[in-house]
């Protein structure tokens, strides 16, 4: 098998691993009903997944760095398979929380390792393209995995989705063991060295932007299905269609981010993304009586949110080009922390007041991100002015 096909294989596996993370948001109401908990409690399944990814991934990666990437991929898929088995075999909310923790660690390790593996398999000058292919697998899990999961959950028990993920994860283990070459392990980067970058105020504030943007995104995205069914009074079939539309909007946003950053600049793109997110959510909260306006606003919010991602990666790399790997790892950690905090705050809001509160909280988080961005870019300009004289 050529290296190109090996990269495509990693992309396909990434789709199923990504689906294990994102599909819960599309079937949250059904999961809550099946285990006998409230929507806010079910939302914490996303919180624990994200926390496990943020905390567990760097620890496992540091512990297994010398093992080589094929073994890391196999370990990640084995952990993911264990999480799937726990999901389908055990009953009750507590065991479901445990399974989400296990899945979070497995998913996080696979994400990081698959990016690095794809870059190594690619020919010279094609590394970025190879990594983007793997990224497409994860993005596609949001575009297709979530609405397909909703359709399957409507026709069968929601655990059938995880039976499918488990089957393809098992096939992925055999495929990786057979075709991914064994590579010598690398020296691990100490967690202390990774965290040392946070002492740089420019980097710390830039990562703060990531945290608040994804906190706001998670608050809304975690409870998007109950929002569609209760506030907008949409039925199951239409909800699946809307989820597909929002998934396509996320792909548009990801592509638009790179184009916009090239044409109008990184800082302007980031500010535009955050401002549009805030305005869209405020307008959404006051227009839920008309789906004619609410659905386009949701799509606009999704496009703006996903425009942020690739642009912020470029922004962070420009702050510490010599530590690109560590910066991307830290950014991924702050993304997951944002997911965790957003799902947690959203759960409190949904449990204590109207579900419409998620729109206002998401908008407020985007506004805070704008303020942090002003501070971050101000520090960057100050540093740029001082640098020539130092």
C-alpha positions as semicolon CSV with decimal commas, in nm:
position;residue;x (nm);y (nm);z (nm)
1;X;0,000;0,000;0,000
2;X;0,135;0,342;-0,097
3;X;0,187;0,608;0,166
4;X;-0,094;0,811;0,012
5;X;-0,342;0,530;0,074
6;X;-0,207;0,486;0,427
7;X;-0,290;0,851;0,492
8;X;-0,640;0,799;0,350
9;X;-0,677;0,501;0,582
10;X;-0,590;0,721;0,882
11;X;-0,845;0,973;0,754
12;X;-1,118;0,707;0,747
13;X;-1,034;0,585;1,098
14;X;-1,033;0,947;1,212
15;X;-1,393;0,976;1,096
16;X;-1,508;0,700;1,331
17;X;-1,292;0,817;1,622
18;X;-1,428;1,170;1,575
19;X;-1,784;1,039;1,561
20;X;-1,734;0,883;1,906
21;X;-1,684;1,238;2,038
22;X;-1,936;1,444;1,843
23;X;-2,230;1,206;1,803
24;X;-2,346;1,248;2,164
25;X;-2,450;1,610;2,102
26;X;-2,686;1,491;1,827
27;X;-2,858;1,227;2,043
28;X;-2,832;1,393;2,384
29;X;-3,208;1,380;2,448
30;X;-3,226;1,009;2,372
31;X;-2,922;0,929;2,587
32;X;-3,071;1,127;2,877
33;X;-3,399;0,937;2,850
34;X;-3,233;0,595;2,826
35;X;-3,028;0,638;3,145
36;X;-3,296;0,832;3,332
37;X;-3,115;1,163;3,383
38;X;-3,186;1,526;3,295
39;X;-3,051;1,697;2,984
40;X;-2,806;1,895;3,196
41;X;-2,669;1,576;3,351
42;X;-2,640;1,411;3,009
43;X;-2,447;1,716;2,889
44;X;-2,175;1,633;3,140
45;X;-2,090;1,332;2,923
46;X;-1,936;1,586;2,685
47;X;-1,765;1,764;2,975
48;X;-1,587;1,452;3,102
49;X;-1,488;1,348;2,748
50;X;-1,325;1,685;2,685
51;X;-1,152;1,693;3,025
52;X;-1,017;1,342;2,971
53;X;-0,884;1,446;2,631
54;X;-0,727;1,767;2,763
55;X;-0,564;1,609;3,069
56;X;-0,504;1,250;2,965
57;X;-0,367;1,302;2,614
58;X;-0,043;1,489;2,702
59;X;0,026;1,246;2,988
60;X;-0,016;0,934;2,772
61;X;0,180;1,093;2,486
62;X;0,470;1,178;2,719
63;X;0,470;0,828;2,869
64;X;0,465;0,649;2,532
65;X;0,680;0,882;2,320
66;X;0,966;0,631;2,292
67;X;0,734;0,349;2,183
68;X;0,698;0,474;1,826
69;X;0,394;0,604;1,644
70;X;0,254;0,271;1,524
71;X;0,238;0,146;1,881
72;X;0,087;0,477;1,991
73;X;-0,182;0,447;1,723
74;X;-0,257;0,089;1,827
75;X;-0,273;0,190;2,193
76;X;-0,507;0,479;2,111
77;X;-0,740;0,254;1,911
78;X;-0,731;-0,014;2,182
79;X;-0,833;0,245;2,443
80;X;-1,107;0,369;2,210
81;X;-1,234;0,013;2,160
82;X;-1,239;-0,039;2,537
83;X;-1,443;0,281;2,573
84;X;-1,691;0,159;2,312
85;X;-1,726;-0,180;2,486
86;X;-1,795;-0,006;2,816
87;X;-2,055;0,213;2,643
88;X;-2,255;-0,073;2,494
89;X;-2,205;-0,338;2,764
90;X;-2,264;-0,150;3,089
91;X;-2,582;0,018;3,202
92;X;-2,629;0,331;3,405
93;X;-2,514;0,690;3,403
94;X;-2,200;0,637;3,613
95;X;-2,064;0,369;3,380
96;X;-2,149;0,589;3,082
97;X;-1,940;0,866;3,237
98;X;-1,654;0,619;3,278
99;X;-1,679;0,509;2,917
100;X;-1,666;0,872;2,800
101;X;-1,348;0,928;3,001
102;X;-1,185;0,625;2,837
103;X;-1,303;0,733;2,491
104;X;-1,169;1,085;2,552
105;X;-0,818;0,959;2,624
106;X;-0,819;0,721;2,327
107;X;-0,952;0,984;2,088
108;X;-0,704;1,248;2,203
109;X;-0,401;1,023;2,165
110;X;-0,517;0,910;1,822
111;X;-0,570;1,268;1,702
112;X;-0,223;1,384;1,799
113;X;-0,048;1,071;1,676
114;X;-0,233;1,047;1,345
115;X;-0,135;1,404;1,254
116;X;0,232;1,330;1,318
117;X;0,213;0,994;1,139
118;X;0,051;1,146;0,830
119;X;0,322;1,413;0,815
120;X;0,593;1,144;0,829
121;X;0,426;0,937;0,558
122;X;0,389;1,234;0,323
123;X;0,648;1,323;0,063
124;X;0,858;1,637;0,101
125;X;0,648;1,950;0,073
126;X;0,322;1,761;0,116
127;X;0,316;1,732;0,497
128;X;0,058;2,007;0,548
129;X;-0,171;1,851;0,288
130;X;-0,142;1,511;0,456
131;X;-0,233;1,659;0,794
132;X;-0,530;1,842;0,641
133;X;-0,656;1,509;0,501
134;X;-0,660;1,362;0,851
135;X;-0,830;1,677;0,977
136;X;-1,096;1,626;0,710
137;X;-1,176;1,290;0,867
138;X;-1,252;1,453;1,201
139;X;-1,448;1,735;1,038
140;X;-1,651;1,484;0,838
141;X;-1,753;1,311;1,160
142;X;-1,934;1,632;1,252
143;X;-2,079;1,677;0,902
144;X;-2,199;1,319;0,847
145;X;-2,147;1,125;1,170
146;X;-2,377;1,339;1,386
147;X;-2,683;1,347;1,153
148;X;-2,638;0,979;1,061
149;X;-2,619;0,902;1,431
150;X;-2,945;1,089;1,485
151;X;-3,114;0,886;1,211
152;X;-2,984;0,556;1,352
153;X;-3,090;0,652;1,706
154;X;-3,439;0,737;1,579
155;X;-3,477;0,396;1,413
156;X;-3,293;0,179;1,666
157;X;-3,139;0,205;2,012
158;X;-2,871;0,476;2,027
159;X;-2,611;0,219;2,134
160;X;-2,626;0,069;1,783
161;X;-2,416;0,368;1,675
162;X;-2,137;0,259;1,908
163;X;-2,159;-0,101;1,790
164;X;-2,071;0,036;1,446
165;X;-1,791;0,256;1,580
166;X;-1,652;-0,042;1,770
167;X;-1,653;-0,264;1,462
168;X;-1,465;-0,011;1,251
169;X;-1,225;0,063;1,538
170;X;-1,141;-0,308;1,555
171;X;-1,083;-0,317;1,179
172;X;-0,867;-0,006;1,221
173;X;-0,647;-0,187;1,473
174;X;-0,579;-0,467;1,225
175;X;-0,519;-0,219;0,942
176;X;-0,273;-0,004;1,142
177;X;-0,084;-0,312;1,263
178;X;-0,051;-0,437;0,906
179;X;0,031;-0,127;0,700
180;X;0,172;0,149;0,923
181;X;0,551;0,109;0,938
182;X;0,726;0,078;1,270
183;X;0,920;0,394;1,349
184;X;1,175;0,471;1,616
185;X;1,028;0,655;1,911
186;X;1,109;1,016;1,985
187;X;1,235;1,180;2,300
188;X;0,936;1,295;2,499
189;X;0,880;1,662;2,562
190;X;0,845;1,711;2,936
191;X;0,513;1,854;3,048
192;X;0,706;2,120;3,237
193;X;0,863;2,241;2,913
194;X;0,524;2,254;2,745
195;X;0,368;2,449;3,032
196;X;0,666;2,688;3,048
197;X;0,536;2,857;2,733
198;X;0,232;2,969;2,933
199;X;0,455;3,211;3,125
200;X;0,479;3,414;2,804
201;X;0,189;3,665;2,834
202;X;0,140;3,681;2,457
203;X;0,097;3,303;2,436
204;X;-0,114;3,283;2,752
205;X;-0,359;3,547;2,632
206;X;-0,373;3,396;2,282
207;X;-0,465;3,059;2,434
208;X;-0,720;3,247;2,644
209;X;-0,892;3,349;2,320
210;X;-0,915;2,980;2,222
211;X;-1,058;2,889;2,561
212;X;-1,337;3,148;2,561
213;X;-1,434;3,094;2,196
214;X;-1,470;2,718;2,243
215;X;-1,644;2,763;2,576
216;X;-1,908;2,969;2,395
217;X;-1,924;2,719;2,110
218;X;-1,963;2,424;2,345
219;X;-2,239;2,588;2,549
220;X;-2,458;2,600;2,239
221;X;-2,337;2,295;2,047
222;X;-2,374;2,057;2,341
223;X;-2,746;2,133;2,370
224;X;-2,814;2,198;2,002
225;X;-3,050;1,901;1,962
226;X;-3,280;1,985;2,258
227;X;-3,266;2,346;2,140
228;X;-3,392;2,241;1,796
229;X;-3,661;2,008;1,930
230;X;-3,795;2,219;2,218
231;X;-3,733;2,585;2,133
232;X;-3,770;2,557;1,757
233;X;-4,025;2,271;1,775
234;X;-3,861;2,064;1,502
235;X;-3,920;1,689;1,469
236;X;-3,664;1,408;1,441
237;X;-3,630;1,399;1,061
238;X;-3,592;1,774;1,026
239;X;-3,342;1,780;1,313
240;X;-3,117;1,536;1,124
241;X;-3,135;1,760;0,817
242;X;-3,050;2,071;1,022
243;X;-2,756;1,890;1,184
244;X;-2,630;1,800;0,835
245;X;-2,666;2,164;0,724
246;X;-2,470;2,281;1,029
247;X;-2,202;2,022;0,957
248;X;-2,164;2,150;0,602
249;X;-2,149;2,503;0,744
250;X;-1,857;2,395;0,962
251;X;-1,664;2,279;0,655
252;X;-1,738;2,609;0,481
253;X;-1,614;2,795;0,788
254;X;-1,291;2,593;0,806
255;X;-1,214;2,672;0,442
256;X;-1,320;3,035;0,476
257;X;-1,085;3,086;0,770
258;X;-0,775;3,022;0,562
259;X;-0,896;3,229;0,269
260;X;-0,995;3,522;0,489
261;X;-0,668;3,517;0,684
262;X;-0,472;3,536;0,358
263;X;-0,682;3,823;0,220
264;X;-0,758;4,048;0,518
265;X;-0,512;3,923;0,780
266;X;-0,515;3,697;1,083
267;X;-0,624;3,949;1,346
268;X;-0,912;4,088;1,138
269;X;-1,036;3,738;1,060
270;X;-1,030;3,639;1,427
271;X;-1,212;3,952;1,538
272;X;-1,471;3,917;1,261
273;X;-1,529;3,553;1,356
274;X;-1,587;3,632;1,724
275;X;-1,807;3,935;1,660
276;X;-2,027;3,745;1,413
277;X;-2,062;3,461;1,665
278;X;-2,180;3,701;1,936
279;X;-2,424;3,888;1,711
280;X;-2,566;3,566;1,562
281;X;-2,640;3,419;1,904
282;X;-2,802;3,738;2,034
283;X;-3,025;3,757;1,726
284;X;-3,099;3,384;1,755
285;X;-3,223;3,426;2,112
286;X;-3,482;3,682;2,001
287;X;-3,589;3,518;1,674
288;X;-3,664;3,162;1,782
289;X;-4,031;3,217;1,702
290;X;-3,943;3,216;1,333
291;X;-3,745;2,921;1,200
292;X;-3,708;3,112;0,873
293;X;-3,463;3,342;1,052
294;X;-3,336;3,109;1,325
295;X;-3,195;2,836;1,098
296;X;-2,983;3,075;0,883
297;X;-2,858;3,239;1,205
298;X;-2,748;2,900;1,336
299;X;-2,568;2,831;1,008
300;X;-2,400;3,174;1,019
301;X;-2,291;3,114;1,379
302;X;-2,145;2,775;1,282
303;X;-1,953;2,921;0,987
304;X;-1,811;3,198;1,207
305;X;-1,713;2,954;1,482
306;X;-1,529;2,721;1,245
307;X;-1,360;3,011;1,069
308;X;-1,182;3,071;1,399
309;X;-1,002;2,736;1,421
310;X;-0,747;2,734;1,136
311;X;-0,687;3,108;1,172
312;X;-0,608;3,073;1,542
313;X;-0,366;2,788;1,468
314;X;-0,176;3,015;1,231
315;X;-0,183;3,296;1,487
316;X;-0,034;3,073;1,758
317;X;0,235;2,934;1,530
318;X;0,344;3,290;1,447
319;X;0,399;3,356;1,818
320;X;0,637;3,062;1,867
321;X;0,745;2,919;1,531
322;X;1,030;2,721;1,689
323;X;0,786;2,534;1,913
324;X;0,509;2,462;1,663
325;X;0,433;2,111;1,789
326;X;0,402;2,221;2,149
327;X;0,187;2,521;2,053
328;X;-0,058;2,305;1,859
329;X;-0,070;2,059;2,148
330;X;-0,140;2,338;2,398
331;X;-0,406;2,484;2,172
332;X;-0,574;2,144;2,145
333;X;-0,574;2,121;2,524
334;X;-0,738;2,463;2,559
335;X;-0,996;2,369;2,293
336;X;-1,093;2,065;2,498
337;X;-1,096;2,265;2,822
338;X;-1,332;2,507;2,651
339;X;-1,554;2,218;2,544
340;X;-1,559;2,087;2,901
341;X;-1,633;2,420;3,069
342;X;-1,893;2,515;2,808
343;X;-2,080;2,187;2,846
344;X;-2,068;2,227;3,224
345;X;-2,195;2,584;3,224
346;X;-2,460;2,496;2,968
347;X;-2,578;2,210;3,188
348;X;-2,621;2,445;3,484
349;X;-2,808;2,696;3,267
350;X;-3,039;2,438;3,112
351;X;-3,110;2,281;3,450
352;X;-3,178;2,612;3,623
353;X;-3,351;2,827;3,362
354;X;-3,466;2,830;3,002
355;X;-3,260;2,657;2,734
356;X;-3,253;2,996;2,559
357;X;-2,989;3,094;2,817
358;X;-2,729;2,902;2,618
359;X;-2,748;3,164;2,341
360;X;-2,679;3,451;2,580
361;X;-2,398;3,263;2,755
362;X;-2,240;3,171;2,421
363;X;-2,260;3,533;2,307
364;X;-2,107;3,655;2,635
365;X;-1,817;3,410;2,599
366;X;-1,751;3,540;2,246
367;X;-1,750;3,900;2,375
368;X;-1,500;3,806;2,649
369;X;-1,286;3,642;2,380
370;X;-1,290;3,971;2,185
371;X;-1,166;4,158;2,492
372;X;-0,891;3,902;2,551
373;X;-0,796;3,929;2,183
374;X;-0,751;4,306;2,215
375;X;-0,513;4,244;2,504
376;X;-0,330;3,966;2,319
377;X;-0,274;4,160;1,997
378;X;-0,180;4,467;2,200
379;X;0,096;4,267;2,371
380;X;0,210;4,136;2,033
381;X;0,237;4,488;1,890
382;X;0,428;4,603;2,198
383;X;0,669;4,313;2,167
384;X;0,720;4,382;1,795
385;X;0,811;4,745;1,867
386;X;1,061;4,652;2,137
387;X;1,223;4,362;1,952
388;X;1,438;4,568;1,707
389;X;1,596;4,766;1,988
390;X;1,676;4,464;2,203
